[in-house]
Amino acid sequence: MNVILIGTIAIFALTYYGVISKNLHRTVAAMAGAVAMILFGQIMSFYSADMAVTYIDFNTLGLILGLMIIHGLLGETGFMKYLAIKTAKLSKGSYYRLLALFVLITAFVSAFLDNVTTVLLVVPVTVIIARELEINPIPFLIVEMISSNIGGVSTLVGDPPNVMIASAAQIRFIDFLIYLAPIVLIVLGITILMFELLFKDVLERDMEKFKNIMKMDESECITNRPLLHKSLFVLFLTLILFMIHHIIGIDPWVIALLGASLLLLLSFSEPEAALRYVNWTTLIFFAGLFILIGGLYEAGIIDLIAGQVLSLSSGNLALTVFIVLIGSGLFAMLVGNIPAVITLIPAVNIVIIESGIGTGYPINPLWWALALGVGLGGNGTLFSSPSNLIVSNISEKMGYPISFRKYTAIGLPITLFTLLLSFFLLYGFYVLLLSP
């Protein structure tokens, strides 16, 4: 192994250790790794600052930026508090019904607001409801983590990995709904049944304090009705434009920024106030990872990964889909779903180009395998998805810490099962039925 390969692997490994370590902020780790990769690349004459900029996916960053503004202003209206209390009342005093409703609501909202935004809005309200019921909220918070990641897989905007896959493979918003939403619905339904078994001791209790929930007036949660109406209008319009963007010829990132701009105009919001909802550290984190992976690509490591996939699969489509889906899921569990997808997108692209596997389909099944793998793999541990970390942090601040062991005892078996289930569903629904 030559010096370039050893150096790039070392920088990659140290950066990812920093990303998953609690001793260093992940954005700082990504920035330091990106700078180290550029400097090493220039010293070894295989990578430069100019080349690094070309690897930053500005389509992804623009899309996420626009959606952050829309979601932030919607969250300001109290809409999610209203939805959570309304959902709790629909449970009619049943813990199982309450859990199932939280799963469905969280998954549905995650599909259109993205899973990070969803948990930021839902988790505090869940803790409030749990306190009113005088129960431990941790089982419900774990359920919301898992269902937000599952629901986010179903649309282009539901999860950052999908945004990146869509940008790289030129996949339309409507295609995610057609190909992945049915799989997600089945996976979600079976996951609810698994929750019933895993939390049986909680769900079989009587909801003695349900009257406290019935006393709550959800309409009081809406703090700004004009902004709510404008936000929902802009969100609906943005989603419609996403669905037809291939017809009107406008890229999704332009539509997201158009929606954000329109909402700012309609709401007369001060830019400084609206921009506080933009998580700049997340955008810088993504940019740093893009630069880091660019170095791996130029060093030839991505080609080595793709070569290993081709060698293991021997050109067999079913085996390749399995390797990509399960492999990306396990990789996402270890390093996080965002670093995993940024690393694996170029590898999958090389596999498709060099082998021609799956090229006869309307959309290559390997892209769906990657989306399902990294999306569902995000449920493996507390560190596998940004939304998991956010829920863990909020819960701990509110007095209900979720231990790594407690979460993994629930998340890991569900993740392994849903990865296998999604493979059989993907292969059965699309690889066999749509065989060219």
Secondary structure, 3 states (H helix, E strand, C coil): CCHHHHHHHHHHHHHHHHHHCCCCCHHHHHHHHHHHHHHHHHHCCCCCHHHHHHHCCHHHHHHHHHHHHHHHHHHCCCHHHHHHHHHHHHCCCCHHHHHHHHHHHHHHHHHHHCHHHHHHHHHHHHHHHHHHHCCCCHHHHHHHHHHHHHHHCCCCCCCHHHHHHHHHHCCCHHHHHHHCHHHHHHHHHHHHHHHHHHCHHHHCCCCCCHHHHHCCCHHHHCCCHHHHHHHHHHHHHHHHHHHCHHHHCCCHHHHHHHHHHHHHHHHCCCHHHHHCCCCHHHHHHHHHHHHHHHHHHHHCHHHHHHHHHHHHHCCCHHHHHHHHHHHHHHHHHHHCHHHHHHHHHHHHHHHHHHHCCCCCCCCCHHHHHHHHHHHHHCCCCCCCCHHHHHHHHHHHHCCCCCCHHHHHHHHHHHHHHHHHHHHHHHHHHHHHCCCC
